[in-house]
Amino acid sequence: MSSVGSGPVGTPDEHSATDLRAGAADGLMDAFWAYERALMTDDLDALDRLFAPGPATLRGDTDGLLVGHDRIRDFRQGRGGAPPRRVVRVHVRPIDADHALVVAVTEPEGGGRGLQTQLWQRAPAGWVVSAAHVTLPVPALDTRIWRVVGDPLVPATAAGALTGQSVAVKDLYAVAGQRVGAGNPARIAAARPEPRHAAAVEALLAAGADLRGIARTDEFAYSLAGTNVHTGTAPNPQAPGRISGGSSSGPASAVSLGHATIGLGTDTGGSIRVPASYQGLFGFRPTHGVVSTDGVLPLAPSFDTVGWLTRDAALLATVGDVLLPPAPDRACGEAVVVPELLALAHPEVAAPVEAYARDRAGGVRESWQLTELPAWLTAFQTRQAWEAWQAHGEWLAPRLHTLGADVRGRFEMASRVSEDDAARAAEQVAVARRRIRETVGDRVLVLPSASSVAPRVGQGLTDIRHSTMQLTCLAGIGGLPAVSVPTATADGLPCGVCLIAPADRDRDLLRLAAELAVAKR
């Protein structure tokens, strides 16, 4: 058993190093300090060499567990370096001649104390890490998830069906006394405190829920990624090293991490369903217009809906009881799964979705002609862009430089959409809406919530966004209610099954999702 005293990063003090060589395996601490130097300089090649190769290597932290050398390497390549720190003390526990446990007490530059626990093993080329766990000081506020948070920020105004529940509200909703920031620092700085709550916020408070805080969003909700350039990528604890999904990224991560039980977001082109799919949550967008958007900053009013996320289907339905208008109970029609829609998703996602449709929902296969779908998506995106510029263009025109590159590119494109183009797109959307509603009929359409599992942080997203929006735009164009139900790939990564019902069958769809969830157990 040996210990090393404090020293600056990558430099053990000389006395402790001598003590250690007398009591631990040759070369171990040289490898340890080489790892520390590589970590602080973001030397990815050295870090790769110092972690054991193969699929069994482990690295865990508060964001989750990574399994396999390749996944750990991908994580490092996407994070942009580790936070600066110094090693305060190192404790070594030899296990046998070829294995040792090393626990280091660390001191991050920002304050506090952390721990790094590593299992080292002797390999032919030297010592390597086969398992590691990193613990950092718990932040008072994870600004990747929250803009403002309290305990609670706003207490419930009455007792009701949601007593004991907590809400993370997307930074598009008016909260009395708070500003609406829409994920953009310039917008936050210019905004005035809101005089009253948005209608949906007021309803949840009146039903007994506490408002935990205001959660992050992609800028102006014009993204599906959750990679806000100003506030960072909200963590995805169900798939560490992968994006959270947007634009309801903050509420989704807050619910997934257990910071809140309900995520109140919005869904225009998939902004509830995509993060639900990526993080293994239940997510719901209602029939367009049935839940008031009063007090919600718009993106494209023709498609905007209030939406919500939970970790279980029963609570998802209870939120629906609060926010949805009364309606008679009716059984949903038969489920139908369309091979041509499954083919728009990656095979690893299409397989569990098809299995869910067949084995859980009793779905029948039906072939659809999808030749018009690309044109429908183009019309949807054109109309969405025009409406987004009508909503925000006057304010954004002199401030486009404040936007991240991806969102800025969309708004720049939006600024060039003419009224004639927007009118033609609206006509195409109206035709597509009728066709979609007629084709769905009185049935439940089963399809992937997103075309892929959550992409890795730093991965290109253009193709994934396009293929996902071919799936998500069906409910958006149709104005139909849709619920994302969690499932998983063969490798255990979260993905989502989307169930789309006829218009105004919101409560029936939520009840079906809850029944299928109970049947699973």
C-alpha positions, 0 to 999 in steps of 0.5 A, spaced: 500 500 500 502 506 497 500 513 497 503 520 494 502 527 496 500 533 493 503 536 487 502 540 481 498 537 475 503 531 472 508 532 477 508 528 483 513 531 489 520 528 489 519 525 496 513 521 495 515 519 488 521 515 491 516 512 497 512 509 491 517 506 487 519 502 493 512 499 494 508 499 488 509 495 481 515 498 477 512 503 471 505 504 474 506 511 477 510 513 471 504 511 467 499 515 471 503 521 471 503 520 463 496 520 463 495 526 467 499 530 463 495 527 457 489 529 460 491 536 461 494 537 454 488 533 451 493 529 448 488 524 445 493 519 442 496 518 448 490 517 452 488 512 447 494 508 448 494 509 456 486 506 456 486 498 455 483 496 448 477 492 447 470 492 448 470 491 456 474 498 458 470 502 462 469 509 464 464 512 468 462 519 471 456 523 473 453 523 466 453 515 465 458 509 463 461 508 457 463 501 455 468 500 450 475 503 448 472 506 442 466 509 445 471 512 450 475 515 445 469 518 441 467 521 447 474 524 448 474 527 441 467 530 442 468 534 449 474 538 447 478 537 453 478 536 460 477 541 465 483 544 468 485 541 475 491 539 480 492 532 483 492 533 491 494 526 493 494 519 490 493 512 493 495 506 490 492 499 492 496 493 489 492 487 487 497 483 484 503 483 480 499 485 474 493 489 477 493 495 481 487 500 484 489 508 484 485 513 487 487 520 486 484 526 490 483 532 485 482 539 485 479 543 479 481 550 478 474 552 479 474 549 486 472 543 490 474 536 490 474 531 486 476 523 485 479 519 480 479 511 481 482 507 476 484 500 475 490 499 472 493 493 469 500 491 466 500 490 458 505 488 454 507 495 452 506 497 459 501 499 464 494 501 461 487 503 465 482 498 464 476 501 468 476 509 471 470 513 474 471 520 475 467 524 480 467 532 480 464 537 485 457 537 484 455 544 481 450 548 484 447 549 478 448 545 471 447 551 466 447 546 461 440 544 463 438 550 467 437 557 466 434 559 473 432 553 478 429 554 485 427 549 490 422 550 487 422 556 483 414 557 483 410 553 488 404 550 486 398 554 487 393 549 489 392 541 490 390 537 485 392 531 480 399 533 480 401 534 487 408 532 489 410 533 481 415 538 479 416 541 472 422 543 468 419 549 463 422 550 457 425 557 456 420 559 451 414 559 456 412 566 460 413 565 468 411 571 472 417 575 474 422 571 469 424 573 462 423 569 456 430 567 453 429 562 448 436 560 448 440 566 446 444 571 451 442 577 447 434 575 447 435 574 455 438 581 455 433 585 451 427 581 454 423 584 460 420 580 466 413 577 464 407 579 468 404 573 468 404 565 467 403 562 460 396 558 460 400 551 460 404 553 466 398 556 470 394 550 469 400 545 471 401 550 478 393 550 479 393 542 479 398 541 484 405 541 481 411 545 483 415 549 478 422 547 479 426 552 474 426 554 467 430 549 462 435 550 456 432 550 449 436 550 442 436 558 440 429 560 438 427 552 438 429 552 431 433 545 432 433 538 434 440 537 436 440 540 443 447 543 442 446 550 444 453 553 442 452 558 448 450 554 454 453 547 451 450 540 450 445 538 455 447 531 458 444 525 456 444 520 462 441 514 458 447 515 452 453 518 455 457 522 450 451 523 445 447 529 444 440 530 448 436 532 442 432 538 442 429 543 442 426 541 448 433 539 451 433 542 458 426 539 460 428 532 457 435 532 460 432 535 467 427 529 467 431 524 465 436 526 470 431 526 475 431 533 477 424 534 475 418 529 474 415 533 468 418 537 462 414 542 459 416 543 452 414 545 445 414 541 439 413 544 432 417 539 427 419 534 433 422 537 439 418 533 444 419 526 440 426 527 438 429 528 445 424 523 448 427 518 443 434 519 444 433 519 452 428 513 453 423 518 455 415 518 454 413 524 450 407 527 447 405 533 442 397 534 442 393 535 436 395 542 433 391 547 437 387 543 442 392 546 448 393 553 449 400 556 446 398 563 450 404 566 453 409 561 449 414 564 444 412 562 437 417 559 432 411 557 427 404 558 429 401 553 424 405 547 427 407 549 434 404 545 440 405 545 447 408 538 449 411 534 455 415 529 457 415 524 463 419 518 465 412 514 465 406 513 461 401 514 467 404 521 469 404 523 461 397 521 461 395 525 468 398 531 465 394 530 459 388 530 464 390 537 466 392 540 459 387 537 454 380 539 453 375 534 456 373 528 451 369 522 451 373 515 452 374 511 445 378 505 443 383 507 438 383 503 432 388 498 429 395 499 429 398 500 422 406 499 421 408 502 414 415 498 411 416 504 407 417 509 413 421 504 417 426 504 411 427 511 413 430 510 419 437 506 421 436 498 421 438 498 428 432 503 430 427 500 425 428 493 428 425 494 435 420 499 432 417 494 428 417 489 433 413 493 438 408 494 432 408 487 431 408 484 438 406 489 443 401 494 439 398 488 434 400 492 428 398 490 421 403 492 415 401 496 410 405 499 404 404 506 403 406 510 397 411 516 399 413 519 393 410 525 395 413 525 402 420 529 400 415 535 397 411 535 403 417 536 407 420 541 403 413 545 404 413 544 411 420 547 412 419 553 407 412 555 411 416 554 418 421 558 416 417 564 413 413 564 419 419 564 424 422 570 420 415 573 421 415 572 428 423 574 429 426 577 423 425 584 425 429 583 432 434 578 429 436 582 423 441 586 426 443 580 431 444 574 427 451 574 429 449 572 436 446 566 433 450 559 433 452 557 426 446 552 425 441 556 427 443 562 424 443 559 417 436 557 418 434 564 420 438 566 414 435 562 409 428 564 412 429 571 411 429 569 403 423 566 403 418 570 399 411 571 401 409 567 394 413 562 396 410 561 403 403 562 400 405 556 395 408 552 401 401 553 405 397 550 399 401 544 399 401 543 406 394 544 406 393 538 401 398 534 405 394 535 411 388 532 408 392 526 405 395 524 411 389 525 415 385 521 410 390 515 410 391 515 417 383 515 418 381 512 425 387 508 426 394 509 430 400 509 425 406 506 428 413 509 426 420 511 429 420 517 433 427 519 430 431 516 424 437 514 429 439 513 436 442 519 439 448 521 435 455 522 438 457 529 441 461 532 435 458 528 429 455 531 423 447 532 424 445 534 417 443 528 414 440 525 420 436 531 421 433 531 414 431 523 415 428 524 422 424 530 419 421 526 414 418 522 420 416 527 424 413 532 419 407 527 418 404 529 425 406 536 424 403 537 417 397 533 419 396 537 426 395 530 429 397 527 436 403 523 437 406 520 443 413 517 443 414 511 447 421 508 449 424 502 447 431 500 445 436 497 440 439 491 440 445 494 443 441 497 449 441 505 446 435 508 447 430 509 441 423 511 440 416 508 437 412 514 435 404 512 435 400 517 431 392 518 432 387 521 429 386 529 430 382 530 437 384 523 439 389 525 444 386 522 451 385 516 447 392 515 445 395 517 452 391 511 455 393 507 449 400 508 451 399 507 458 396 500 457 401 498 452 406 500 458 403 496 463 402 490 458 410 490 458 411 489 465 
